[in-house]
Amino acid sequence: MNEIQKFESDKAANIKKMGEAQHLREEGVEFINKTADYKYSYNFSWMGRPIIAYPQDMIAMQEIIWEVQPDIIIETGVAHGGSIVYYASLLQLIGNDGIVVGIDIDIRKHNRDLIEAHPMFTRIRLIEGSSVDTQVADEVKRLAAGRKKVLVCLDSNHTHEHVLRELEFYAPLVTVGSYCVVFDTIVEDMPASHDWNGRPWGVGNNPKTAVWEYLKTHKEFAIDAAVHQKLLITVAPDGYLKRIS
Protein backbone atom coordinates (compact mmCIF):
# COMPACT_ATOMS: atom_id res chain seq x y z
CA MET A 1 0.00 0.00 0.00
CA ASN A 2 1.51 3.35 -1.06
CA GLU A 3 1.13 6.62 0.86
CA ILE A 4 -1.89 7.81 -1.11
CA GLN A 5 -3.69 4.51 -0.64
CA LYS A 6 -2.87 4.56 3.07
CA PHE A 7 -4.24 8.09 3.42
CA GLU A 8 -7.50 7.10 1.72
CA SER A 9 -7.76 3.92 3.80
CA ASP A 10 -7.23 5.85 7.03
CA LYS A 11 -9.81 8.42 5.95
CA ALA A 12 -12.41 5.73 5.25
CA ALA A 13 -11.76 4.18 8.66
CA ASN A 14 -12.15 7.55 10.39
CA ILE A 15 -15.43 8.24 8.59
CA LYS A 16 -16.77 4.80 9.52
CA LYS A 17 -15.88 5.39 13.19
CA MET A 18 -17.63 8.75 13.19
CA GLY A 19 -20.69 7.17 11.60
CA GLU A 20 -20.84 4.64 14.44
CA ALA A 21 -20.56 7.35 17.12
CA GLN A 22 -24.18 8.09 17.99
CA HIS A 23 -23.24 10.96 20.31
CA LEU A 24 -21.54 12.77 17.42
CA ARG A 25 -24.64 12.41 15.23
CA GLU A 26 -26.80 13.73 18.06
CA GLU A 27 -24.46 16.65 18.67
CA GLY A 28 -24.59 17.54 14.97
CA VAL A 29 -28.38 17.68 15.05
CA GLU A 30 -28.24 19.66 18.30
CA PHE A 31 -25.95 22.23 16.66
CA ILE A 32 -28.39 22.66 13.77
CA ASN A 33 -31.33 22.92 16.16
CA LYS A 34 -29.65 25.47 18.42
CA THR A 35 -28.39 27.67 15.59
CA ALA A 36 -31.67 27.62 13.63
CA ASP A 37 -33.03 30.53 15.68
CA TYR A 38 -30.08 32.60 14.44
CA LYS A 39 -30.69 31.60 10.81
CA TYR A 40 -27.16 30.22 10.69
CA SER A 41 -27.47 28.93 7.12
CA TYR A 42 -28.56 32.35 5.86
CA ASN A 43 -25.27 33.98 6.80
CA PHE A 44 -23.07 32.74 3.95
CA SER A 45 -22.62 33.73 0.32
CA TRP A 46 -20.77 32.60 -2.79
CA MET A 47 -19.37 35.15 -5.22
CA GLY A 48 -21.72 37.78 -3.86
CA ARG A 49 -24.96 35.77 -3.80
CA PRO A 50 -26.54 34.45 -0.57
CA ILE A 51 -26.32 30.68 -0.66
CA ILE A 52 -28.50 29.62 2.33
CA ALA A 53 -26.48 26.47 3.00
CA TYR A 54 -24.19 24.94 5.55
CA PRO A 55 -20.49 25.18 4.62
CA GLN A 56 -20.14 21.45 5.27
CA ASP A 57 -22.70 20.62 2.58
CA MET A 58 -21.02 23.08 0.20
CA ILE A 59 -17.75 21.18 0.60
CA ALA A 60 -19.52 17.86 0.06
CA MET A 61 -21.07 19.18 -3.16
CA GLN A 62 -17.65 20.39 -4.34
CA GLU A 63 -16.24 16.90 -3.77
CA ILE A 64 -19.12 15.28 -5.63
CA ILE A 65 -18.99 17.70 -8.55
CA TRP A 66 -15.24 17.17 -8.94
CA GLU A 67 -15.67 13.39 -8.75
CA VAL A 68 -18.60 13.20 -11.17
CA GLN A 69 -17.67 16.13 -13.45
CA PRO A 70 -21.27 16.56 -14.59
CA ASP A 71 -22.14 18.41 -17.76
CA ILE A 72 -25.51 19.43 -16.34
CA ILE A 73 -26.63 20.11 -12.77
CA ILE A 74 -30.36 20.41 -12.17
CA GLU A 75 -31.52 22.15 -8.99
CA THR A 76 -35.05 22.74 -7.77
CA GLY A 77 -35.24 25.86 -5.61
CA VAL A 78 -33.38 29.02 -6.61
CA ALA A 79 -34.04 31.62 -3.86
CA HIS A 80 -31.19 34.20 -4.08
CA GLY A 81 -29.24 32.06 -6.55
CA GLY A 82 -26.17 31.35 -4.44
CA SER A 83 -26.15 27.62 -4.96
CA ILE A 84 -26.62 27.75 -8.73
CA VAL A 85 -23.84 30.35 -8.95
CA TYR A 86 -21.68 28.07 -6.78
CA TYR A 87 -22.30 25.05 -9.00
CA ALA A 88 -21.73 27.13 -12.15
CA SER A 89 -18.39 28.37 -10.81
CA LEU A 90 -17.27 24.80 -10.12
CA LEU A 91 -18.20 23.78 -13.65
CA GLN A 92 -16.24 26.78 -14.88
CA LEU A 93 -13.18 25.54 -12.96
CA ILE A 94 -13.60 22.04 -14.36
CA GLY A 95 -13.63 23.60 -17.79
CA ASN A 96 -16.24 21.50 -19.58
CA ASP A 97 -19.34 22.91 -21.29
CA GLY A 98 -21.54 22.17 -18.27
CA ILE A 99 -24.62 24.17 -17.35
CA VAL A 100 -26.77 24.58 -14.25
CA VAL A 101 -30.56 24.56 -14.53
CA GLY A 102 -32.34 26.37 -11.69
CA ILE A 103 -36.07 25.81 -11.21
CA ASP A 104 -38.28 27.85 -8.90
CA ILE A 105 -41.99 28.54 -8.73
CA ASP A 106 -41.24 32.23 -8.04
CA ILE A 107 -37.98 33.80 -9.16
CA ARG A 108 -38.29 37.27 -7.73
CA LYS A 109 -37.25 40.10 -10.02
CA HIS A 110 -34.50 41.47 -7.77
CA ASN A 111 -32.96 38.00 -7.52
CA ARG A 112 -33.32 37.30 -11.24
CA ASP A 113 -31.69 40.64 -12.12
CA LEU A 114 -28.65 39.92 -9.94
CA ILE A 115 -28.32 36.33 -11.16
CA GLU A 116 -28.55 37.40 -14.79
CA ALA A 117 -25.92 40.10 -14.21
CA HIS A 118 -23.52 37.64 -12.56
CA PRO A 119 -20.33 36.54 -14.39
CA MET A 120 -21.39 32.90 -13.99
CA PHE A 121 -24.76 33.43 -15.69
CA THR A 122 -23.42 32.16 -19.02
CA ARG A 123 -23.61 28.67 -17.50
CA ILE A 124 -27.05 29.12 -15.88
CA ARG A 125 -30.53 28.46 -17.26
CA LEU A 126 -33.51 29.65 -15.20
CA ILE A 127 -36.95 28.06 -15.37
CA GLU A 128 -39.82 29.70 -13.49
CA GLY A 129 -42.59 27.29 -12.59
CA SER A 130 -43.41 24.45 -10.25
CA SER A 131 -40.80 21.72 -10.27
CA VAL A 132 -43.60 19.14 -10.28
CA ASP A 133 -45.38 20.65 -13.26
CA THR A 134 -45.10 18.23 -16.19
CA GLN A 135 -44.32 21.05 -18.64
CA VAL A 136 -41.42 22.20 -16.46
CA ALA A 137 -40.17 18.63 -16.12
CA ASP A 138 -40.38 18.19 -19.89
CA GLU A 139 -38.29 21.36 -20.41
CA VAL A 140 -35.67 20.05 -18.00
CA LYS A 141 -35.59 16.71 -19.79
CA ARG A 142 -35.04 18.57 -23.07
CA LEU A 143 -32.08 20.45 -21.59
CA ALA A 144 -30.65 17.21 -20.18
CA ALA A 145 -31.05 15.25 -23.41
CA GLY A 146 -27.71 14.13 -24.79
CA ARG A 147 -25.81 15.06 -21.64
CA LYS A 148 -23.41 12.35 -20.50
CA LYS A 149 -23.29 13.09 -16.77
CA VAL A 150 -26.33 14.45 -14.93
CA LEU A 151 -26.46 15.53 -11.29
CA VAL A 152 -29.69 16.54 -9.54
CA CYS A 153 -30.27 18.59 -6.36
CA LEU A 154 -33.72 18.87 -4.77
CA ASP A 155 -34.17 21.89 -2.51
CA SER A 156 -37.58 23.48 -2.96
CA ASN A 157 -40.84 22.63 -1.18
CA HIS A 158 -39.92 20.16 1.59
CA THR A 159 -43.16 18.21 2.04
CA HIS A 160 -43.13 14.44 1.60
CA GLU A 161 -45.53 14.53 -1.35
CA HIS A 162 -43.68 17.28 -3.22
CA VAL A 163 -40.21 15.77 -2.81
CA LEU A 164 -41.47 12.31 -3.75
CA ARG A 165 -42.90 13.74 -6.97
CA GLU A 166 -39.62 15.56 -7.65
CA LEU A 167 -37.77 12.29 -7.18
CA GLU A 168 -40.09 10.57 -9.62
CA PHE A 169 -39.57 13.35 -12.19
CA TYR A 170 -35.86 14.07 -11.88
CA ALA A 171 -34.02 11.15 -10.25
CA PRO A 172 -34.36 9.03 -13.42
CA LEU A 173 -32.29 11.67 -15.23
CA VAL A 174 -29.29 11.00 -12.98
CA THR A 175 -26.57 9.01 -14.67
CA VAL A 176 -24.86 5.99 -13.12
CA GLY A 177 -22.12 7.08 -10.74
CA SER A 178 -23.68 10.49 -10.19
CA TYR A 179 -25.99 11.71 -7.43
CA CYS A 180 -29.45 12.94 -6.63
CA VAL A 181 -28.95 15.10 -3.54
CA VAL A 182 -32.06 15.71 -1.44
CA PHE A 183 -31.58 18.63 0.91
CA ASP A 184 -33.30 19.32 4.25
CA THR A 185 -33.81 15.67 5.16
CA ILE A 186 -32.70 16.99 8.58
CA VAL A 187 -36.33 18.01 9.17
CA GLU A 188 -37.09 14.43 10.25
CA ASP A 189 -34.37 14.58 12.92
CA MET A 190 -35.33 17.92 14.43
CA PRO A 191 -37.48 18.11 17.57
CA ALA A 192 -41.18 17.75 16.84
CA SER A 193 -41.67 21.06 18.62
CA HIS A 194 -39.42 22.93 16.16
CA ASP A 195 -41.10 26.00 14.67
CA TRP A 196 -41.10 25.88 10.85
CA ASN A 197 -42.76 29.31 10.61
CA GLY A 198 -46.07 27.89 9.47
CA ARG A 199 -44.58 25.81 6.68
CA PRO A 200 -46.35 22.51 6.04
CA TRP A 201 -43.48 20.11 6.74
CA GLY A 202 -42.22 18.51 9.93
CA VAL A 203 -41.49 15.14 11.52
CA GLY A 204 -43.15 12.42 9.42
CA ASN A 205 -43.69 14.74 6.44
CA ASN A 206 -40.43 15.85 4.89
CA PRO A 207 -37.67 15.08 2.36
CA LYS A 208 -36.23 12.20 4.39
CA THR A 209 -39.55 10.35 4.53
CA ALA A 210 -39.84 10.89 0.77
CA VAL A 211 -36.33 9.45 0.24
CA TRP A 212 -37.16 6.39 2.31
CA GLU A 213 -40.38 5.86 0.34
CA TYR A 214 -38.66 6.30 -3.02
CA LEU A 215 -35.84 3.90 -2.23
CA LYS A 216 -38.31 1.10 -1.47
CA THR A 217 -38.94 0.68 -5.18
CA HIS A 218 -35.82 2.21 -6.76
CA LYS A 219 -32.86 -0.02 -6.04
CA GLU A 220 -30.82 1.80 -8.67
CA PHE A 221 -30.09 4.37 -5.94
CA ALA A 222 -28.37 3.90 -2.59
CA ILE A 223 -27.71 6.29 0.28
CA ASP A 224 -24.02 7.23 0.30
CA ALA A 225 -23.79 7.22 4.08
CA ALA A 226 -20.11 8.13 4.07
CA VAL A 227 -21.03 11.68 3.05
CA HIS A 228 -23.24 12.51 6.02
CA GLN A 229 -21.02 10.47 8.34
CA LYS A 230 -18.00 12.63 7.59
CA LEU A 231 -19.90 15.92 7.61
CA LEU A 232 -21.68 15.36 10.96
CA ILE A 233 -23.25 18.80 10.55
CA THR A 234 -25.42 18.53 7.45
CA VAL A 235 -28.95 19.37 6.35
CA ALA A 236 -28.98 16.24 4.18
CA PRO A 237 -28.52 13.09 6.30
CA ASP A 238 -29.63 10.12 4.17
CA GLY A 239 -30.02 12.64 1.34
CA TYR A 240 -26.89 11.97 -0.70
CA LEU A 241 -28.26 9.35 -3.09
CA LYS A 242 -25.80 7.73 -5.49
CA ARG A 243 -27.00 6.02 -8.63
CA ILE A 244 -25.40 2.60 -8.66
CA SER A 245 -27.14 0.94 -11.61
N, C-alpha and C positions, 0 to 999 in steps of 0.2 A: 504494500500500500504506500503510494507516494504522499507527499505533504498535502497536496490539494485534496486527494481522496480522504486522508485522515481528517482534515478540517471539516469536510462535508459530513463524514461519518459522526464526528463529535457533535456537530450542529444538530444532526437528526436525533441523536441520543438526548441532547439537551431539550429539544422541542418535545420529545416524547415524555420526558420526565415532567416538564411543565404541564403538559396535558393531563398527566395523572395526578397533579397536585390540586385537589379540589379547593383548598383554601385560596390558591392563587386565582382560580376562576371566579370564586366568590368575591374576592377583593377587586377584581377587574370590574365586575358588575356593580359593586358598591361605589367604585370611583365614578362610573358613568351616572349612577343614580344621584350621587351627592353633587356632582358638577352640573347636572341638568338644569337646576334652578338658576345657574349662572350663564346658561346658554353657551357652554364651553365650546361646542362644535361650530358655533357661529363666529368665532373669534379669529379664524384663519382665512388666508386668501392665497391665490396663486396667480402670479403675473397681473396683479391688480384687481382680480375678480374674487368676491367672497365665495368660498368653496363649501362651507357648511359640511365639514367632514372631520373625522379624527385623524391626526397625523399618522397614526399607526396604520389605518386603512389606506391612506394615500401611499405609504411605503409599500404595502402589500400589492396595491394595484400597479405600482411601478415595476415591482418584481415580475408580476404576471405578464404585463405588457411587454417587458423585455424578453421574457421566456417565450411567449407566444408569437410576438411580432405580428399582430393582427393588421389586416389592411382595411378593416372597418370595425369601429366600436359603436355599438348602439346603446344609448342610455335613455331610459324613461325618467322624466323629471329633470327640468333645466334650472329652475329658480334663478339665481344670479349668474349662472353660467360658469362658475369656477371649475367644476369638475370636467365639463366638456373642453374648456380651455386647457386644463391640466392634461387630459388625454391627448388633445391635439398637439400640445408641445412635446409630449413624449414620442408621438408618431413623427414629429418633425426631427427630433434627435435621431430616431432610428433611420430616417431617411427614405422610407418607402413612399408610395403614393397614397397612404392610408388616410381615411376620413373618419370623422366622428359625427354621428347622427343624434341630435338631441330632440326629444319629443316631450312636449308639455301641453296640457290642456289650456294653459293661459300663460303665454310668454308676454310679460308686461313690457310696454313700449320702452321704458327707461332701461330695462335689462337688455332688450333686443338691440337698442341703439348702441349700447356699450359693447355687446358681444360682436355686433357687426363691424364695429370700428376697431376691434382688437387685431393685432398682428397675426394671431393664430386663426382668424376667421376663414382664411382660404381653405382650411381643412375641415370646416364645420358646416353641416347642413342642419337647418332648424325646421322642425315640423310642428305646427300648432294644431292640437287636437287631442282627443282622448287616446291614450295608448292602447285601449282595448276596443277602439273603433276599427271595424274591419277595413275601412278605406285607408286609415292610417297604417295599419299593419301591412296592407298590400303595397303602400308606397315604400315602406321600410324594406319589404322583401324585394322590391324592384331595385332599390339602392344596393342591397346586399348580393344581388344576382351576379354570379361570376367572380365574386370575391373568394379568395382561397382560405383566408383565416378570419373568422368572425368571432368577436367577443361581445357579450351582452351584459349590461348592468341595469338592474331594476331598482328604481329609487323614486317612485312617485307616490300614489295613494297606497297606504300600507295595510289595507284591510285584507283579510284572507281571500275573499272572493276576487278582489281586483288583482292581487298578485298572482293568484292561481291562473287567472285568465291571461295575464301577461306571460306567465311561464308557458302556457299552451300556445300562445302566439309567437313568442320570440326565442324560447329555448331551442326549438328545432333548427333554428338558423345557426346555432353554435357549431363550429367545426370540431372534429375529434382532436383532443389535446388542448383545446381552449376552454374558456370558462363562461358560465352564466353566474354573475355575482348578484346576490339578492341582499340588498342593504336593509338595515333596521329590523333584522330578525331578533335583535336584542329586546324588542318590545315584550316578547314572551318571557324573558328572564327578569324583567323589572317588577317591582312590587305591584300587586294588584291595585294598591291605593294611589299609584302614580297618576298625576294629573296630566292628561294629554291635551289640555286646553280645548275640550269639547270635541276633539277629533274622534272618529268612530272606531278606532282600533284599540286593542288592549290585550291582556292575557287571554289566550284562547282564540283570538281573532287578529291575526297579524302575519307578517311575511314568513316567520318560521313555521307556523302551522300550515301555511300554503306550501312551503318547501317539503315538509314531511308528507303532505298529501300527494304532491306531484311525484315524489320519488317512489311512492308505492307502485306506480305503474310505468315508471320511466327508468329502467335499469341502465340506460345508456349514460346516466349521470351518477356521480358519487360525490359525497361531501369530502372536500379536501381538508380534513381536520387539522392537518399540520399548520395551515394558515392561521386559523383562530387560536390554536394552541401556542404558537410563537408570539402572536400579538398580545394576548391576554386582555388588553383593552381594545375592544372592537365593537362596532355596531352590527357586525355581520357574523355572529357565531352560527355555525351550520349553514352559512349563506354562500360560501365559496364553493360552487358546484363545478366540478371538472367533468367534461364530456370524455368518457373513456371508450365509447364504441359508437 
